[in-house]
Amino acid sequence: MRLRVEHSTYYAYSEPLLYMVQNLHMWPMSGAAQTVERWHVNVPSPLHEQPDGVGNHVHSFSLAANVEQDLRHIAVIAKGVVQTHGVSRLIDPPQVPHPAFYLRSTPHAEPHPRMAAWAREMVPALAAALDARQAPSVADLVVLTEAVADKVKYNKGRTQVDTTALEAFDWGLGVCQDQAHVMVAVCRSLGLPARYVSGYFYAENEPDLASHAWADVCLDMNHREWLSLDVTHRCPTDERHIRLATASDYTVCPPTKGVRQGGGEETMEVVVRISVCTPENDSSLVPLSG
């Protein structure tokens, strides 16, 4: 599926902004799951590529006001075309961290004995395989995905970006970010490496899910093989998904993150639009750059 993405972030400040540095995880990479045909990120100053040890395409920019400027409005706009391939099983290249790196605890996806006990009860076949030191099966991990979706029901407006996996697990609700964190934490609790994935999801009737999150679970540590699972939609990822970044949890790979001086109170508006690419909307995009 050829998908056209427009991801716009607008900042407004009550007072003039003096200085800003922003890190961006807003540039998808080509791989087994997708081919990035064209992509561009427009920011108000030069964009610089940043090194990333886990395989993401990361950029940054900075702004410093002068005496003639009154910086109160900033826009960060990413757009492009991605051809998705409907692939959910992925092999990491050798230069990125070993899957065992994603066994470690992180603040938003911390393993917990209660999560392990719950998962063992919900998916006994998976527990038996792990006890026998066997690789998890795709079927058992899909069952676990469905169990997490039942446990943490999709419910907007009840959690925040700093909600932890254990909180969402205990409350039994959350958005895609929370469901992904719970899936990651549950798998780590079982001794399975798992990581958070940020990205985009195309569905005409679900525009609120255009900015999306899911989880990668390791199938084979020796071969660095992963299975990408969408808890919200209870399935492995498919041609509707565009991968943007992977990390130990959301705090490492939000689309935009930075520091500033001045500006007073900040408000932020994010608009993400995804559509099937047509000759009409395709012609309005700039060539691949950066």
PAZAPA-4460 file (N, C-alpha, C; in steps of 0.05 Angstrom, whole numbers, plus 32768, in hexadecimal, padded with zeros to 4 digits):
% residues 290
    n_x    n_y    n_z   ca_x   ca_y   ca_z    c_x    c_y    c_z   seq   type   mol
   8011   7FE8   8000   8000   8000   8000   8012   8019   8000     1      M     A
   800C   802C   7FEE   801B   8045   7FEE   800B   8059   7FFE     2      R     A
   8017   8063   8014   8009   8075   8026   8017   8090   8026     3      L     A
   8006   80A4   8027   8010   80C0   8028   800B   80CA   8045     4      R     A
   8020   80D5   8051   801F   80DD   806C   8025   80FB   806E     5      V     A
   8015   8109   807F   801B   8125   8086   8019   8127   80A4     6      E     A
   802F   812D   80B1   8031   812E   80CE   803A   814A   80D6     7      H     A
   8027   815A   80E1   802D   8176   80E7   802B   817B   8105     8      S     A
   803F   8189   8110   803F   8190   812C   8042   81AE   812E     9      T     A
   8030   81BB   813C   802F   81D8   813E   8033   81E0   815C    10      Y     A
   8047   81F1   8161   804B   81FB   817C   8044   8219   817D    11      Y     A
   8037   8221   8192   8030   823D   8197   8039   8244   81B3    12      A     A
   8043   825D   81B6   804E   8266   81D0   8042   8280   81D8    13      Y     A
   803E   8283   81F2   8031   829C   81FC   8045   82B3   81FD    14      S     A
   805F   82AD   81FD   8074   82C1   81FD   8088   82BA   81E7    15      E     A
   8099   82CD   81DF   80AD   82C7   81CB   80C0   82B1   81D3    16      P     A
   80C5   829F   81C1   80D8   8289   81C6   80F4   8294   81C2    17      L     A
   8106   828D   81D5   8122   8296   81D3   8134   8281   81C6    18      L     A
   8130   8268   81CD   8141   8253   81C3   8133   8238   81C4    19      Y     A
   8138   8227   81B0   812B   820D   81AF   813E   81F9   81A1    20      M     A
   813E   81E1   81AC   814B   81CA   819F   8137   81B3   819E    21      V     A
   8133   81A8   8187   811F   8192   8184   812D   817A   8177    22      Q     A
   8127   8162   8182   812F   8149   8176   8116   813C   816A    23      N     A
   8119   8131   8152   8102   8127   8143   8105   810A   813B    24      L     A
   80F1   80FA   8142   80EF   80DF   8137   80D7   80E0   8124    25      H     A
   80DC   80EC   810D   80C6   80F0   80FA   80CE   80E9   80DD    26      M     A
   80E1   80D6   80DA   80EA   80CF   80C0   80EB   80B0   80BF    27      W     A
   80D8   80A3   80B2   80D9   8086   80B0   80F0   807C   809F    28      P     A
   80F8   8063   80A3   810E   8057   8094   8103   8040   8084    29      M     A
   8110   803C   806D   8109   8025   805C   8114   800B   8069    30      S     A
   8105   7FF6   8064   810D   7FDC   806F   80FB   7FC6   8064    31      G     A
   80FA   7FAF   8072   80E9   7F99   8068   80CC   7FA1   8069    32      A     A
   80C3   7FB1   807C   80A7   7FB8   807F   809D   7FCE   806D    33      A     A
   80B0   7FDE   8062   80A8   7FF6   8053   80BE   8001   8042    34      Q     A
   80B7   8010   802E   80CA   801F   801E   80C2   803C   801E    35      T     A
   80D4   804E   8028   80CE   806A   8028   80D4   8076   800D    36      V     A
   80C0   807D   7FFE   80C3   8087   7FE3   80CB   80A4   7FE3    37      E     A
   80BE   80B4   7FF3   80C4   80D0   7FF6   80BE   80D9   8012    38      R     A
   80CF   80EB   801D   80CA   80F5   8038   80D8   8110   803B    39      W     A
   80CC   8122   804A   80D7   813C   804F   80CD   8146   806A    40      H     A
   80DF   8152   8079   80D7   815F   8092   80DE   817D   8090    41      V     A
   80CA   818D   8094   80CD   81AA   8092   80CD   81B6   80AE    42      N     A
   80E3   81C4   80B5   80E6   81D1   80CF   80F1   81ED   80CA    43      V     A
   80EF   81FF   80DE   80F6   821B   80D9   8114   8221   80DA    44      P     A
   8125   820D   80DB   8142   8211   80DA   814F   81F8   80CE    45      S     A
   8169   81F8   80C8   8175   81E1   80BC   8171   81C7   80CD    46      P     A
   816C   81B1   80BF   8167   8197   80CB   8181   8187   80CA    47      L     A
   8188   817C   80E1   81A1   816D   80E3   819B   8150   80EB    48      H     A
   81A7   813D   80DD   81A4   8121   80E4   81B5   811A   80FC    49      E     A
   81A8   810B   810F   81B6   8104   8128   81BC   80E6   8128    50      Q     A
   81D2   80DE   8134   81D8   80C1   8136   81C4   80B3   8149    51      P     A
   81BE   809B   8143   81AB   808B   8154   81B5   806E   8154    52      D     A
   81BB   8064   816C   81C6   804A   816E   81B3   8033   816C    53      G     A
   8198   8039   8169   8185   8023   8167   8178   8021   814C    54      V     A
   8181   8031   8139   8178   802E   811E   8162   8041   8114    55      G     A
   815C   8056   8124   8148   8069   811C   8155   8080   810B    56      N     A
   8145   808D   80FC   814D   80A4   80EC   8145   80BD   80FC    57      H     A
   8158   80CA   810A   8152   80DF   811D   815F   80F9   8112    58      V     A
   8150   8110   8117   815A   812A   810E   8156   813E   8125    59      H     A
   8163   8155   8122   8160   816A   8136   8162   8185   8128    60      S     A
   8157   8199   8136   815B   81B5   812C   815B   81C7   8145    61      F     A
   8165   81DF   8141   8166   81F2   8158   815E   820D   814D    62      S     A
   8153   821E   815F   814B   8239   8159   8155   824C   816F    63      L     A
   815F   8262   8167   8167   8277   8179   815C   8292   816F    64      A     A
   814B   829F   817F   813F   82B7   8176   8153   82CE   8176    65      A     A
   8150   82E1   8164   815F   82FA   8166   814D   8311   816E    66      N     A
   8158   8329   8170   8148   833F   817B   8131   8347   8169    67      V     A
   8132   833F   814F   811D   8347   813D   8107   8332   813A    68      E     A
   810B   831B   8147   80F8   8305   8145   80E5   8304   815D    69      Q     A
   80CD   82FB   8158   80B9   82F6   816D   80AF   82DA   8168    70      D     A
   80BF   82C6   8171   80B8   82AA   816B   80A2   82A0   817E    71      L     A
   808A   829E   8174   8074   8294   8184   8066   827C   8176    72      R     A
   806D   8276   815D   8060   8260   814F   8076   8250   8140    73      H     A
   8076   8236   8144   8089   8224   8137   8079   820D   812B    74      I     A
   8081   8205   8113   8074   81EE   8105   8089   81DA   80FD    75      A     A
   8084   81C0   8102   8094   81AA   80F9   8082   8198   80E8    76      V     A
   8088   8196   80CF   8077   8187   80BC   8087   8172   80AD    77      I     A
   807E   8159   80B0   808A   8143   80A2   8075   8137   808F    78      A     A
   807E   8131   8077   806B   8124   8064   807A   8114   804F    79      K     A
   806C   8101   8044   8079   80F0   8030   8068   80D9   8028    80      G     A
   8073   80C7   8018   8065   80AF   800E   8075   8097   8016    81      V     A
   8067   8083   8021   8074   806A   802A   8065   8052   801E    82      V     A
   8073   8040   8012   8068   8028   8007   806B   8012   801D    83      Q     A
   8054   8009   8028   8055   7FF4   803C   8053   7FD8   8030    84      T     A
   805F   7FC5   803D   8061   7FAA   8032   8052   7F95   8042    85      H     A
   8045   7F9D   8058   8035   7F89   8067   8046   7F74   8075    86      G     A
   805E   7F7B   807D   8071   7F69   808A   8071   7F6E   80A8    87      V     A
   806D   7F59   80B8   806D   7F5B   80D5   8085   7F4E   80E2    88      S     A
   8093   7F3C   80D3   80AB   7F2F   80DE   80C4   7F3D   80D3    89      R     A
   80D5   7F46   80E5   80EC   7F57   80DE   8106   7F4C   80E9    90      L     A
   811B   7F50   80DB   8136   7F49   80E4   8146   7F62   80E8    91      I     A
   8151   7F66   8100   8162   7F7D   8105   817D   7F7B   80F7    92      D     A
   8188   7F91   80ED   81A3   7F90   80E3   81B7   7F8C   80FA    93      P     A
   81CF   7F83   80F5   81E2   7F7D   810A   81EC   7F96   8119    94      P     A
   81EA   7FAD   810D   81F5   7FC5   811A   81E4   7FD1   8130    95      Q     A
   81CB   7FC8   8133   81BA   7FD2   8149   81BD   7FC0   8161    96      V     A
   81B4   7FCA   8179   81B8   7FBA   8191   81AB   7F9E   818F    97      P     A
   81B8   7F8B   819D   81AD   7F70   819F   8191   7F71   81AC    98      H     A
   817F   7F5E   81A4   8164   7F5F   81B0   8165   7F5E   81CF    99      P     A
   8179   7F53   81DB   817A   7F52   81F9   817A   7F6E   8205   100      A     A
   8182   7F82   81F5   8181   7F9E   81FE   8165   7FA6   8206   101      F     A
   8151   7F99   81FA   8135   7FA1   81FF   8128   7F8F   8214   102      Y     A
   8138   7F80   8223   812E   7F73   823B   812F   7F85   8254   103      L     A
   813F   7F9A   8252   8143   7FAB   8269   812A   7FBB   8270   104      R     A
   8128   7FC1   8289   8111   7FD1   8293   8114   7FEE   828B   105      S     A
   80FD   7FFA   8284   80FD   8017   827F   80E5   8023   828E   106      T     A
   80E6   803C   8295   80D1   8048   82A6   80B4   8044   829C   107      P     A
   80B0   8045   8282   8095   8043   8278   808D   8026   8270   108      H     A
   80A0   8014   8270   809A   7FF8   8268   80A9   7FE5   827A   109      A     A
   80A5   7FE7   8294   80B3   7FD8   82A8   80A7   7FBD   82AC   110      E     A
   80B7   7FA7   82AC   80AC   7F8D   82B1   80A1   7F8B   82CE   111      P     A
   808E   7F79   82D2   8083   7F76   82ED   8079   7F59   82F0   112      H     A
   807C   7F4D   8308   8073   7F32   830C   8056   7F2E   8307   113      P     A
   8045   7F42   830D   8028   7F3F   8308   8022   7F3D   82EB   114      R     A
   8031   7F4B   82DA   802E   7F49   82BD   8036   7F2D   82B3   115      M     A
   804C   7F23   82BD   8054   7F08   82B5   8040   7EF3   82BD   116      A     A
   8035   7EF5   82D6   8022   7EE1   82DF   8008   7EE3   82CE   117      A     A
   8000   7EFB   82C8   7FE8   7EFE   82B7   7FEC   7EF2   829C   118      W     A
   8003   7EF8   828F   8008   7EEE   8274   8009   7ECF   8274   119      A     A
   8015   7EC4   8288   8017   7EA6   828A   7FFB   7E9A   828C   120      R     A
   7FEA   7EA7   829B   7FCE   7E9D   829D   7FBF   7EA0   8283   121      E     A
   7FC3   7EB7   8275   7FB3   7EBC   825D   7FBD   7EAC   8245   122      M     A
   7FD7   7EA7   8244   7FE3   7E98   822D   7FF5   7E82   8237   123      V     A
   7FE9   7E6C   8242   7FFA   7E57   824D   800C   7E4A   8239   124      P     A
   8004   7E49   821F   8016   7E3D   820B   8030   7E4D   8208   125      A     A
   802E   7E67   820A   8045   7E78   8208   8057   7E73   8220   126      L     A
   804B   7E72   8238   805A   7E6D   8251   8069   7E52   824F   127      A     A
   805B   7E3E   8245   8067   7E23   8243   807F   7E24   8230   128      A     A
   807D   7E32   821A   8093   7E33   8207   80AA   7E41   8213   129      A     A
   80A6   7E57   8221   80BC   7E66   822D   80C9   7E56   8243   130      L     A
   80B9   7E47   8253   80C4   7E36   8268   80D6   7E20   825C   131      D     A
   80CF   7E17   8244   80DF   7E03   8236   80F5   7E0F   8226   132      A     A
   80FA   7E29   8229   810E   7E37   821A   810B   7E35   81FC   133      R     A
   80F2   7E36   81F4   80EB   7E35   81D7   80E3   7E52   81CE   134      Q     A
   80E7   7E57   81B5   80DF   7E71   81AA   80C1   7E74   81AB   135      A     A
   80B7   7E8C   81AF   809A   7E90   81AF   808F   7E8C   8193   136      P     A
   8077   7E82   8190   806A   7E80   8176   805B   7E99   816F   137      S     A
   8058   7E9F   8156   8049   7EB6   814D   802C   7EB4   8157   138      V     A
   8021   7E9C   8156   8005   7E98   815F   8002   7EA0   817D   139      A     A
   8015   7E97   818D   8013   7E9D   81AA   8016   7EBB   81AF   140      D     A
   8027   7EC8   81A1   802B   7EE5   81A5   8013   7EF4   819B   141      L     A
   8005   7EEB   8187   7FEC   7EF8   817E   7FD7   7EF5   8194   142      V     A
   7FD6   7EDD   81A0   7FC3   7ED9   81B7   7FCA   7EEC   81CD   143      V     A
   7FE3   7EF0   81D3   7FEB   7F03   81E8   7FE3   7F1F   81E1   144      L     A
   7FE6   7F26   81C8   7FDE   7F41   81BE   7FC1   7F45   81C3   145      T     A
   7FB0   7F31   81BC   7F94   7F34   81C0   7F8D   7F36   81DE   146      E     A
   7F9C   7F27   81EF   7F97   7F28   820B   7F9D   7F44   8217   147      A     A
   7FB3   7F50   820D   7FBA   7F6B   8216   7FA5   7F7F   820D   148      V     A
   7F9B   7F7B   81F5   7F85   7F8D   81EB   7F6C   7F8B   81FC   149      A     A
   7F66   7F73   8205   7F4F   7F6F   8217   7F54   7F7A   8233   150      D     A
   7F6D   7F78   823C   7F74   7F82   8257   7F75   7FA0   8257   151      K     A
   7F82   7FAC   8243   7F85   7FCA   8242   7F74   7FD4   822B   152      V     A
   7F5B   7FDA   8231   7F48   7FE2   821C   7F4E   7FFE   8212   153      K     A
   7F4B   8002   81F8   7F51   801C   81EC   7F3D   8031   81F7   154      Y     A
   7F47   8046   8204   7F36   805A   8210   7F46   8074   8210   155      N     A
   7F3D   8087   8201   7F4B   80A1   81FE   7F45   80B3   8216   156      K     A
   7F59   80C4   821D   7F55   80D9   8230   7F58   80D1   824D   157      G     A
   7F60   80B8   8252   7F62   80AF   826E   7F7F   80AC   8277   158      R     A
   7F91   80AB   8264   7FAE   80A8   826B   7FBD   80BF   825F   159      T     A
   7FD7   80C2   8267   7FE8   80D7   825E   8001   80CB   8252   160      Q     A
   8012   80DC   8246   802A   80D2   8239   803D   80C6   824E   161      V     A
   803B   80CD   8267   804C   80C2   827C   8040   80AB   828B   162      D     A
   8029   80A1   8282   801D   8089   828E   802F   8071   828A   163      T     A
   8033   8062   829F   8045   804A   829D   8035   8032   8294   164      T     A
   8043   801D   828B   8036   8005   8283   8027   7FF8   829A   165      A     A
   8032   7FF8   82B2   8025   7FEB   82C9   800B   7FFA   82D0   166      L     A
   800C   8015   82CE   7FF4   8025   82D3   7FDE   801E   82BF   167      E     A
   7FE4   801D   82A6   7FD0   8016   8291   7FC6   7FFA   8295   168      A     A
   7FD8   7FE8   829C   7FD1   7FCC   82A1   7FBD   7FCA   82B8   169      F     A
   7FC3   7FD8   82CE   7FB1   7FD7   82E5   7F96   7FE6   82E0   170      D     A
   7F97   7FFC   82D1   7F7F   800B   82CC   7F6E   7FFD   82B7   171      W     A
   7F7B   7FED   82A5   7F6C   7FDF   8291   7F63   7FF0   827A   172      G     A
   7F71   8006   8275   7F69   8017   825E   7F82   8028   8255   173      L     A
   7F7F   8034   823E   7F94   8045   8233   7F91   8048   8216   174      G     A
   7FA4   8056   820A   7FA5   8059   81ED   7FBA   8047   81E1   175      V     A
   7FC0   804A   81C7   7FD3   8038   81BA   7FEE   8038   81C8   176      C     A
   7FF7   8050   81D1   8011   8052   81DE   8011   8040   81F7   177      Q     A
   7FFB   8041   8207   7FFA   8031   8220   7FF8   8014   8219   178      D     A
   7FE8   800C   8205   7FE6   7FF0   81FE   8001   7FE5   81F5   179      Q     A
   8010   7FF5   81E5   802B   7FED   81DD   803E   7FEA   81F4   180      A     A
   803D   7FFD   8207   804E   7FFB   821F   8047   7FE2   822F   181      H     A
   802E   7FDC   8232   8026   7FC4   8241   8030   7FAB   8233   182      V     A
   802D   7FAA   8219   8036   7F92   820A   8054   7F8F   820E   183      M     A
   8063   7FA5   820C   8080   7FA4   8210   8087   7F9B   822C   184      V     A
   807A   7FA6   8240   8080   7F9F   825C   8078   7F82   8262   185      A     A
   8062   7F79   8258   8059   7F5D   825C   806E   7F4A   8250   186      V     A
   8077   7F50   8238   808B   7F3E   822C   80A5   7F3E   823B   187      C     A
   80AE   7F56   8243   80C7   7F57   8253   80C3   7F47   826D   188      R     A
   80AB   7F48   8279   80A6   7F3A   8291   80A8   7F1C   828D   189      S     A
   80A3   7F12   8275   80A6   7EF6   826E   80C2   7EEF   8265   190      L     A
   80D4   7F02   8263   80EE   7EFD   8259   80F2   7EFF   823B   191      G     A
   80DE   7F0C   822E   80DF   7F10   8211   80E7   7F2D   820B   192      L     A
   80FC   7F31   81FB   8102   7F4D   81F3   80EB   7F59   81E4   193      P     A
   80E5   7F72   81EA   80D0   7F80   81DC   80D6   7F9E   81DC   194      A     A
   80CD   7FAB   81C7   80D2   7FC8   81C4   80BA   7FD7   81BA   195      R     A
   80BA   7FF0   81BF   80A4   8002   81B7   80A9   800C   819A   196      Y     A
   8093   800E   818B   8095   8017   816F   8082   802F   816C   197      V     A
   808C   8045   8162   807A   805B   815A   8077   805B   813C   198      S     A
   8060   8064   8133   805B   8064   8116   8040   8070   810F   199      G     A
   8037   8068   80F7   801E   8072   80EC   800C   805A   80E5   200      Y     A
   7FF2   805E   80E6   7FDF   8049   80DF   7FCA   8055   80CD   201      F     A
   7FC5   8048   80B6   7FB1   8052   80A4   7F97   8043   80A7   202      Y     A
   7F81   8052   80AC   7F66   8048   80AC   7F53   805F   80A7   203      A     A
   7F42   805D   8093   7F30   8073   808D   7F1E   807A   80A4   204      E     A
   7F16   8066   80B3   7F02   806B   80C8   7F0F   806E   80E4   205      N     A
   7F2A   8070   80E5   7F37   8073   80FF   7F4C   8089   80FD   206      E     A
   7F45   80A1   80F7   7F59   80B7   80F4   7F69   80BC   810E   207      P     A
   7F5D   80B7   8125   7F6A   80BC   813E   7F82   80A9   8142   208      D     A
   7F83   8093   8133   7F99   8080   8136   7FAF   8084   8121   209      L     A
   7FAD   809A   8112   7FC1   809F   80FD   7FDD   80A0   8109   210      A     A
   7FE0   80AD   8120   7FF9   80AB   812F   7FF6   8094   8143   211      S     A
   8007   807F   813F   8001   8066   814C   801A   805B   815A   212      H     A
   8016   8046   816A   802B   8038   8178   8025   801A   817B   213      A     A
   803A   800A   817A   8036   7FED   817E   8050   7FE2   8189   214      W     A
   8054   7FC8   8188   806B   7FBB   8195   8078   7FA7   8183   215      A     A
   8092   7FA5   8185   80A2   7F8F   8179   80A9   7F7B   8190   216      D     A
   80A5   7F62   818B   80AC   7F4D   819E   80C0   7F3A   8190   217      V     A
   80D5   7F33   819E   80EA   7F23   8192   80E2   7F06   818F   218      C     A
   80E4   7EFB   8177   80DF   7EDF   8172   80F8   7ECE   8175   219      L     A
   810E   7ED9   816E   8127   7EC9   816E   813E   7EDD   8173   220      D     A
   814A   7EDB   818B   8160   7EEE   8192   8179   7EE9   8182   221      M     A
   817F   7ED0   817C   8197   7ECA   816D   8196   7ED5   8151   222      N     A
   817F   7ED3   8145   817B   7EDD   8129   8170   7EFA   8128   223      H     A
   816D   7F06   8140   8163   7F22   8141   8148   7F26   8133   224      R     A
   8137   7F12   8136   811D   7F13   8128   8107   7F1C   813B   225      E     A
   80F6   7F2E   8130   80E1   7F3A   8140   80C6   7F37   8132   226      W     A
   80B1   7F37   8143   8096   7F37   8139   8089   7F51   8142   227      L     A
   807E   7F60   812F   8072   7F7A   8135   8054   7F77   8139   228      S     A
   804A   7F7F   8151   802E   7F79   8159   801F   7F93   8162   229      L     A
   8008   7F96   8156   7FF7   7FAD   815C   7FE1   7FA5   8170   230      D     A
   7FE4   7FAD   8189   7FD0   7FA6   819D   7FB5   7FB2   8197   231      V     A
   7FB5   7FCB   8190   7F9C   7FD9   818B   7F8A   7FCA   8176   232      T     A
   7F97   7FC0   8161   7F88   7FB2   814C   7F8B   7F94   814E   233      H     A
   7F97   7F8A   8164   7F98   7F6D   816A   7FA4   7F5C   8154   234      R     A
   7FBA   7F66   8148   7FC5   7F57   8132   7FE2   7F5E   812D   235      C     A
   7FF1   7F4D   811E   800B   7F56   8115   8008   7F6E   8102   236      P     A
   801C   7F7E   8100   801B   7F95   80EF   8018   7F8C   80D1   237      T     A
   800D   7F9E   80C1   8008   7F97   80A5   800C   7FB0   8094   238      D     A
   8000   7FB0   807C   8006   7FC6   8069   7FFA   7FE1   8072   239      E     A
   7FEB   7FE1   8087   7FE0   7FFA   8092   7FF3   8009   80A4   240      R     A
   8009   7FFC   80AC   801B   8007   80BF   8034   8012   80B2   241      H     A
   803D   8029   80BC   8057   8035   80B4   8068   8038   80CD   242      I     A
   807F   802C   80CD   8091   802D   80E4   80A0   8048   80E3   243      R     A
   80A2   8055   80FA   80B0   806F   80FC   80C9   806C   810D   244      L     A
   80C7   8060   8125   80DE   805E   8137   80D9   8047   814B   245      A     A
   80EF   803B   8155   80ED   8027   816A   80FE   8030   8181   246      T     A
   80F6   8028   8199   8105   802F   81B1   80FC   801E   81C9   247      A     A
   8109   8022   81DF   8102   8012   81F7   80E7   801A   8202   248      S     A
   80DF   8033   81FF   80C4   803C   8204   80BF   8057   81F7   249      D     A
   80A7   8062   81FA   80A0   807B   81EC   80B2   8092   81F2   250      Y     A
   80BC   8094   820A   80CB   80AC   8212   80E5   80AF   8202   251      T     A
   80EF   809A   81F5   8107   809B   81E6   8102   80A4   81C9   252      V     A
   80EA   809F   81BF   80E5   80A5   81A2   80CB   80B4   819D   253      C     A
   80C4   80C9   81AC   80AC   80D8   81A4   80B2   80E7   818A   254      P     A
   809E   80EE   817A   80A3   80FC   8161   80B3   8115   8165   255      P     A
   80AD   8125   8179   80BC   813D   817F   80C2   813F   819D   256      T     A
   80DA   8147   81A3   80E2   814A   81BF   80F9   815E   81C0   257      K     A
   80F7   8171   81D4   810C   8185   81D5   810C   8195   81EE   258      G     A
   811C   81AA   81ED   811E   81BD   8203   811C   81D9   81F8   259      V     A
   8115   81EC   8209   8112   8208   81FF   8117   821B   8216   260      R     A
   811D   8234   820E   811E   824B   8221   810A   825F   8217   261      Q     A
   80FC   826B   822A   80E8   827F   8223   80CF   8271   8219   262      G     A
   80BD   8282   820E   80A4   8277   8202   808C   8278   8214   263      G     A
   8090   8279   822F   8079   8279   8241   806B   825E   823F   264      G     A
   8050   825F   823D   8040   8247   823B   8040   823C   821F   265      E     A
   8042   8222   821C   8043   8216   8202   8029   8206   81FD   266      E     A
   801F   8208   81E5   800A   81F6   81DB   8013   81E8   81C2   267      T     A
   800A   81D0   81BE   8013   81C0   81A8   7FFB   81B3   819A   268      M     A
   7FFA   81B4   8180   7FE5   81A7   8171   7FF2   8194   815D   269      E     A
   7FE9   817B   815C   7FF4   8167   814A   7FDE   815D   8137   270      V     A
   7FE4   815E   811D   7FD1   8154   8109   7FDF   8140   80F8   271      V     A
   7FD4   8128   80F6   7FE0   8113   80E5   7FCA   8109   80D2   272      V     A
   7FD1   810B   80B8   7FBE   8102   80A4   7FCC   80EC   8093   273      R     A
   7FBE   80D6   808E   7FC8   80C0   807E   7FB3   80B9   8069   274      I     A
   7FBC   80B6   8051   7FAA   80AF   803B   7FB8   809C   8028   275      S     A
   7FA8   808D   8018   7FB4   807D   8003   7FBE   8090   7FED   276      V     A
   7FD6   808C   7FE4   7FE2   809E   7FD1   7FD4   809B   7FB6   277      C     A
   7FCD   80B3   7FAB   7FC1   80B4   7F90   7FD1   80C7   7F7F   278      T     A
   7FCE   80C7   7F64   7FDC   80DA   7F54   7FD7   80F7   7F5C   279      P     A
   7FBF   80FD   7F66   7FB9   8118   7F6E   7FC9   8121   7F86   280      E     A
   7FC8   8112   7F9C   7FD6   811B   7FB3   7FF4   8115   7FB2   281      N     A
   7FFC   8102   7FA1   8018   80FB   7F9E   8028   8113   7F92   282      D     A
   801B   8121   7F80   802A   8136   7F72   8030   814E   7F83   283      S     A
   8023   8150   7F9A   8028   8168   7FAB   803F   8164   7FBE   284      S     A
   804C   814C   7FBE   8061   8147   7FD0   807C   814D   7FC4   285      L     A
   808F   8155   7FD5   80AA   815B   7FCC   80B9   8141   7FC9   286      V     A
   80CF   8141   7FB9   80DF   8129   7FB7   80EC   8121   7FD1   287      P     A
   80F4   8108   7FD3   8102   80FE   7FEA   811B   810D   7FEE   288      L     A
   8120   8116   8006   8139   8125   800C   8142   8120   8028   289      S     A
   815A   812B   802E   8165   8127   8049   8174   810E   804C   290      G     A
***
